[in-house]
Amino acid sequence: MDTLVEKLDHKLRQWRPEMAAQVRERVTELIALADQDVLDVMRSREAEQQVLDILDEPPAR
């Protein structure tokens, strides 16, 4: 975990201030969701994208 924190800290200093602020906000939201034990019931973006990709596929013949 320390390595992850160090990497995030390093990146936050490299990114534009607006981007760093957005990342801080998202991380704060993620921590709040984890504290509420709701992360396991949320759909991941990856799973959501997979469903959208399937819906966009042409129908099989």
C-alpha atoms as an extended CHARMM CRD file, in Angstrom:
* protein
*
        61  EXT
         1         1  MET       CA              0.0000000000        0.0000000000        0.0000000000  PROA      1               0.0000000000
         2         2  ASP       CA              2.8770000000        2.3500000000        0.7410000000  PROA      2               0.0000000000
         3         3  THR       CA              4.0830000000        1.9630000000       -2.8420000000  PROA      3               0.0000000000
         4         4  LEU       CA              0.6440000000        2.8570000000       -4.1520000000  PROA      4               0.0000000000
         5         5  VAL       CA              0.4660000000        5.9390000000       -1.9280000000  PROA      5               0.0000000000
         6         6  GLU       CA              3.9230000000        7.0460000000       -3.0460000000  PROA      6               0.0000000000
         7         7  LYS       CA              3.0190000000        6.5770000000       -6.7050000000  PROA      7               0.0000000000
         8         8  LEU       CA             -0.2410000000        8.5120000000       -6.2880000000  PROA      8               0.0000000000
         9         9  ASP       CA              1.5360000000       11.3100000000       -4.4410000000  PROA      9               0.0000000000
        10        10  HSD       CA              4.1660000000       11.5070000000       -7.1820000000  PROA      10              0.0000000000
        11        11  LYS       CA              1.5180000000       11.6080000000       -9.9190000000  PROA      11              0.0000000000
        12        12  LEU       CA             -0.5680000000       14.2240000000       -8.1260000000  PROA      12              0.0000000000
        13        13  ARG       CA              2.4500000000       16.5360000000       -8.1840000000  PROA      13              0.0000000000
        14        14  GLN       CA              3.0050000000       15.9040000000      -11.9250000000  PROA      14              0.0000000000
        15        15  TRP       CA             -0.5490000000       16.3790000000      -13.1770000000  PROA      15              0.0000000000
        16        16  ARG       CA             -2.1990000000       19.7000000000      -13.9420000000  PROA      16              0.0000000000
        17        17  PRO       CA             -3.8780000000       21.1390000000      -10.8320000000  PROA      17              0.0000000000
        18        18  GLU       CA             -7.3430000000       20.5370000000      -12.3160000000  PROA      18              0.0000000000
        19        19  MET       CA             -6.5590000000       16.8800000000      -13.0150000000  PROA      19              0.0000000000
        20        20  ALA       CA             -5.0290000000       16.3670000000       -9.5680000000  PROA      20              0.0000000000
        21        21  ALA       CA             -8.1450000000       17.8780000000       -7.9710000000  PROA      21              0.0000000000
        22        22  GLN       CA            -10.3830000000       15.4980000000       -9.9280000000  PROA      22              0.0000000000
        23        23  VAL       CA             -8.2910000000       12.5050000000       -8.9070000000  PROA      23              0.0000000000
        24        24  ARG       CA             -8.3850000000       13.5810000000       -5.2550000000  PROA      24              0.0000000000
        25        25  GLU       CA            -12.1720000000       13.8950000000       -5.4710000000  PROA      25              0.0000000000
        26        26  ARG       CA            -12.5650000000       10.4270000000       -7.0400000000  PROA      26              0.0000000000
        27        27  VAL       CA            -10.2670000000        8.8030000000       -4.4730000000  PROA      27              0.0000000000
        28        28  THR       CA            -12.2410000000       10.4640000000       -1.6870000000  PROA      28              0.0000000000
        29        29  GLU       CA            -15.4890000000        9.1090000000       -3.1980000000  PROA      29              0.0000000000
        30        30  LEU       CA            -13.9670000000        5.6390000000       -3.4920000000  PROA      30              0.0000000000
        31        31  ILE       CA            -12.8750000000        5.6460000000        0.1500000000  PROA      31              0.0000000000
        32        32  ALA       CA            -16.3590000000        6.7560000000        1.2260000000  PROA      32              0.0000000000
        33        33  LEU       CA            -17.9680000000        3.9390000000       -0.7930000000  PROA      33              0.0000000000
        34        34  ALA       CA            -15.5540000000        1.3970000000        0.6820000000  PROA      34              0.0000000000
        35        35  ASP       CA            -16.3830000000        2.6400000000        4.1780000000  PROA      35              0.0000000000
        36        36  GLN       CA            -20.0550000000        1.9960000000        3.4100000000  PROA      36              0.0000000000
        37        37  ASP       CA            -19.3320000000       -1.5250000000        2.0730000000  PROA      37              0.0000000000
        38        38  VAL       CA            -21.0720000000       -0.7770000000       -1.2240000000  PROA      38              0.0000000000
        39        39  LEU       CA            -18.2160000000       -1.3860000000       -3.6400000000  PROA      39              0.0000000000
        40        40  ASP       CA            -19.0220000000       -5.0740000000       -3.9890000000  PROA      40              0.0000000000
        41        41  VAL       CA            -22.5500000000       -4.3150000000       -5.2280000000  PROA      41              0.0000000000
        42        42  MET       CA            -21.5670000000       -1.6350000000       -7.7210000000  PROA      42              0.0000000000
        43        43  ARG       CA            -21.0170000000       -2.5510000000      -11.3440000000  PROA      43              0.0000000000
        44        44  SER       CA            -17.5370000000       -1.8780000000      -12.5600000000  PROA      44              0.0000000000
        45        45  ARG       CA            -17.0000000000        0.3220000000      -15.5910000000  PROA      45              0.0000000000
        46        46  GLU       CA            -15.3690000000       -2.6380000000      -17.2950000000  PROA      46              0.0000000000
        47        47  ALA       CA            -18.4500000000       -4.8200000000      -16.8440000000  PROA      47              0.0000000000
        48        48  GLU       CA            -20.6660000000       -1.9790000000      -18.0050000000  PROA      48              0.0000000000
        49        49  GLN       CA            -18.5220000000       -1.4900000000      -21.1130000000  PROA      49              0.0000000000
        50        50  GLN       CA            -18.6850000000       -5.2110000000      -21.8930000000  PROA      50              0.0000000000
        51        51  VAL       CA            -22.4780000000       -5.0570000000      -21.8550000000  PROA      51              0.0000000000
        52        52  LEU       CA            -22.4740000000       -1.9930000000      -24.0960000000  PROA      52              0.0000000000
        53        53  ASP       CA            -20.0860000000       -3.7370000000      -26.5180000000  PROA      53              0.0000000000
        54        54  ILE       CA            -22.3740000000       -6.7720000000      -26.6810000000  PROA      54              0.0000000000
        55        55  LEU       CA            -25.3680000000       -4.5470000000      -27.3820000000  PROA      55              0.0000000000
        56        56  ASP       CA            -23.4640000000       -2.7940000000      -30.1800000000  PROA      56              0.0000000000
        57        57  GLU       CA            -22.5050000000       -6.0470000000      -31.9250000000  PROA      57              0.0000000000
        58        58  PRO       CA            -24.3920000000       -6.8240000000      -35.1120000000  PROA      58              0.0000000000
        59        59  PRO       CA            -26.9690000000       -9.5980000000      -34.7060000000  PROA      59              0.0000000000
        60        60  ALA       CA            -25.6890000000      -13.1120000000      -35.4260000000  PROA      60              0.0000000000
        61        61  ARG       CA            -27.1650000000      -14.8120000000      -38.4850000000  PROA      61              0.0000000000
